Structures are given as structure tokens and as C-alpha cells.
Amino acid sequence: MSWRGSRLLRYLLYSFELLVLFILQGTPGLFPEILGARPVLLCSAAISIAMFEPNIPAIGFAAAAGLFLDFTSGNVLGVYALMLVIICYVVSTLSHTVLQVNLPTAMIMAVLGTTIVIFLGWLFQFVLPGYSHPGFALTNVYIPKFFYSLLMFPLIFLTTNLISTFIRTPERV
């Protein structure tokens, strides 16, 4: 088996991608804040990986990305991980049975997945605890965060696509 067909190498590169995006996402001042919001790069990476990988690896990388998000959000540990696991399971299943994997399809999946993650995060962090003005946080932080994340998605998808197509395990006959 050559290094081009190594599943382990591909998974290591995905892990490195998640780690780099976690560092980039958490570094203050690296990305300019738009209306006080920074992008959620890990959600985009998890959805991108789920487009290319079968269910079990997609769930594993989604759990890792979700735990990274949980560490930085100040939310209950496991909330984002559970959301991303469910979303990435559905994305992986659809991309291997129904959908064609390309950028427009991935953008649709990113819009749906990012919408669920960001707005459920807003619900759990502002609405359910009973803050007095959750609409202010939605319009001034979470909606800009949503659009900023979608703006960064094509770059993350193309990076994941490069890893997936360059280091591809031969399919069994």
C-alpha cells in the first residue's frame, strides 16, 4: 500500500485540519471581527469531512470538532458535539446515497448544518437561561457569525476535498 492510499494518513490530515482550525478560530485578532462575530470554522470542517467520509469516520470527526466547540463556547460539554454528530451522520448518509459531492451541494449542506448549530447554540446560551434580550444577541452576534462562517466554508471545503481526493483508499470490488 502506498502513502497515497493510506486511510490513516488521510485521517491524520483531517485531524491536523481540525486542530489548525481550532487554533485559528480561537485566536483573537487573527480573523477580523465582523459586527463582533468570528466564524465557526470547526462546524464547516466537520460538514466538509462528512461529505467525503463514511458514517463512522464522519461521526468521529464531528464529535472531535463538537468537543472543540464545546471547550471554547462555555456551554455544557457535549452540546455542540451531539449536534454535529447528528448533522454529520445525516450529511454523510445523504452524500453517499443521494447527493453528488460538489461545492454547490456542500454549500446547501453547510447552510442547513450551520443554521442548526448556530441557532441552537443561541437557544441554549441565551433563550433557555432566560436572558432579558436574546434578540439582541441573535441580531448582533449570531447572525453575523452565521454569514461569516458560510463565507469561509468554500475554502475549508476545497481543503478537505484536496485531502480526500489526493489521499484516497482504493475502493473494494
C-alpha positions as CSV (number, residue, x, y, z in Angstrom):
1,M,0.0,0.0,0.0
2,S,1.4,3.4,-1.0
3,W,1.1,6.6,1.0
4,R,-1.5,7.8,-1.5
5,G,-3.9,5.1,-0.4
6,S,-3.3,5.4,3.3
7,R,-6.6,5.9,5.2
8,L,-4.5,6.6,8.3
9,L,-2.7,9.4,6.6
10,R,-5.9,10.9,5.4
11,Y,-7.4,10.7,8.9
12,L,-4.3,12.3,10.4
13,L,-4.5,15.1,7.9
14,Y,-8.2,15.6,8.8
15,S,-7.2,15.7,12.5
16,F,-4.5,18.2,11.7
17,E,-7.0,20.3,9.8
18,L,-9.4,20.3,12.8
19,L,-6.6,21.2,15.1
20,V,-5.4,24.1,12.9
21,L,-8.9,25.4,12.5
22,F,-9.5,25.2,16.3
23,I,-6.4,27.3,16.8
24,L,-7.4,29.8,14.1
25,Q,-10.9,30.0,15.4
26,G,-9.8,30.7,19.0
27,T,-7.0,33.1,18.3
28,P,-8.2,36.6,19.0
29,G,-7.5,39.2,16.3
30,L,-6.5,36.7,13.6
31,F,-9.7,37.0,11.7
32,P,-11.2,40.4,11.7
33,E,-14.4,40.5,13.7
34,I,-17.5,41.5,11.6
35,L,-20.0,43.1,13.9
36,G,-18.3,41.4,16.9
37,A,-18.5,37.9,15.4
38,R,-15.9,35.4,14.4
39,P,-16.5,32.4,12.1
40,V,-17.3,28.9,13.4
41,L,-14.7,27.1,11.3
42,L,-15.0,23.8,13.0
43,C,-18.6,23.3,12.0
44,S,-17.7,23.9,8.4
45,A,-14.8,21.4,8.6
46,A,-17.0,18.7,10.2
47,I,-19.6,19.1,7.5
48,S,-16.9,19.1,4.8
49,I,-15.4,15.9,6.2
50,A,-18.8,14.3,6.4
51,M,-19.3,14.9,2.7
52,F,-16.3,12.7,1.8
53,E,-16.2,10.1,4.5
54,P,-18.5,7.2,5.5
55,N,-20.7,7.4,8.6
56,I,-18.3,6.2,11.3
57,P,-15.3,8.4,10.5
58,A,-17.7,11.3,9.9
59,I,-19.2,10.8,13.3
60,G,-15.8,10.6,14.9
61,F,-14.5,13.8,13.3
62,A,-17.9,15.6,14.1
63,A,-17.5,14.6,17.8
64,A,-14.0,15.9,17.9
65,A,-15.0,19.2,16.2
66,G,-18.0,19.5,18.5
67,L,-15.9,18.9,21.6
68,F,-13.5,21.6,20.4
69,L,-16.5,23.9,20.0
70,D,-17.8,23.0,23.5
71,F,-14.4,23.8,25.0
72,T,-14.5,27.3,23.6
73,S,-18.2,28.1,23.9
74,G,-18.7,28.0,27.7
75,N,-21.7,25.8,27.1
76,V,-22.5,22.4,28.6
77,L,-19.9,19.9,27.5
78,G,-21.2,17.8,24.7
79,V,-24.0,20.0,23.3
80,Y,-22.2,21.0,20.1
81,A,-20.7,17.5,19.9
82,L,-24.1,15.9,19.9
83,M,-25.5,18.5,17.4
84,L,-22.5,18.0,15.0
85,V,-22.6,14.2,15.3
86,I,-26.3,14.1,14.2
87,I,-25.8,16.6,11.4
88,C,-22.7,14.9,10.1
89,Y,-24.3,11.5,10.2
90,V,-27.2,12.8,8.1
91,V,-24.8,14.6,5.7
92,S,-22.6,11.6,5.3
93,T,-25.5,9.3,4.7
94,L,-27.0,11.7,2.1
95,S,-23.7,12.3,0.3
96,H,-23.1,8.5,0.0
97,T,-26.6,7.6,-1.1
98,V,-28.4,10.5,-2.7
99,L,-26.3,13.6,-3.2
100,Q,-23.4,14.3,-5.6
101,V,-20.4,15.7,-3.7
102,N,-19.6,19.1,-5.2
103,L,-19.3,22.7,-3.9
104,P,-23.0,23.8,-4.6
105,T,-24.3,20.7,-2.8
106,A,-21.8,21.2,0.1
107,M,-22.9,24.8,0.4
108,I,-26.5,23.7,0.8
109,M,-25.5,21.2,3.5
110,A,-23.4,23.9,5.1
111,V,-26.3,26.4,5.2
112,L,-28.5,23.8,6.8
113,G,-26.0,22.4,9.2
114,T,-24.6,25.8,10.2
115,T,-28.1,27.2,10.7
116,I,-28.9,24.3,13.1
117,V,-25.6,24.6,15.1
118,I,-25.6,28.4,15.4
119,F,-29.2,28.9,16.2
120,L,-29.5,26.0,18.6
121,G,-26.3,27.4,20.3
122,W,-28.1,30.7,20.6
123,L,-31.2,29.0,22.0
124,F,-29.2,27.1,24.6
125,Q,-27.0,30.1,25.6
126,F,-29.4,32.9,25.6
127,V,-33.1,31.9,25.4
128,L,-33.3,28.9,27.7
129,P,-31.3,30.5,30.5
130,G,-33.8,33.4,30.4
131,Y,-31.6,36.4,29.4
132,S,-33.7,39.6,29.0
133,H,-32.8,40.4,25.4
134,P,-31.9,37.3,23.5
135,G,-32.9,39.0,20.2
136,F,-30.1,41.5,20.6
137,A,-27.5,38.6,20.8
138,L,-29.2,37.0,17.8
139,T,-29.0,40.0,15.5
140,N,-25.7,41.4,16.7
141,V,-23.6,38.2,17.2
142,Y,-25.2,35.0,15.9
143,I,-26.5,36.1,12.5
144,P,-23.1,37.8,11.6
145,K,-21.4,34.6,12.9
146,F,-23.6,32.5,10.6
147,F,-22.8,34.5,7.5
148,Y,-19.1,34.8,8.3
149,S,-19.0,31.0,8.7
150,L,-20.7,30.5,5.4
151,L,-18.2,32.9,3.8
152,M,-15.3,30.8,4.9
153,F,-16.9,27.4,4.0
154,P,-15.7,27.1,0.4
155,L,-12.1,27.4,1.4
156,I,-12.5,24.8,4.1
157,F,-14.4,22.5,1.7
158,L,-11.7,22.8,-1.0
159,T,-9.0,22.0,1.5
160,T,-10.9,18.9,2.6
161,N,-11.6,17.9,-1.0
162,L,-7.9,18.2,-1.7
163,I,-7.1,15.9,1.2
164,S,-9.8,13.4,0.3
165,T,-9.1,13.2,-3.4
166,F,-5.3,13.2,-3.2
167,I,-5.1,10.5,-0.5
168,R,-7.9,8.1,-1.4
169,T,-8.1,4.5,-0.4
170,P,-8.9,2.2,-3.3
171,E,-12.5,1.0,-3.2
172,R,-13.0,-2.7,-2.7
173,V,-14.5,-4.6,-5.5
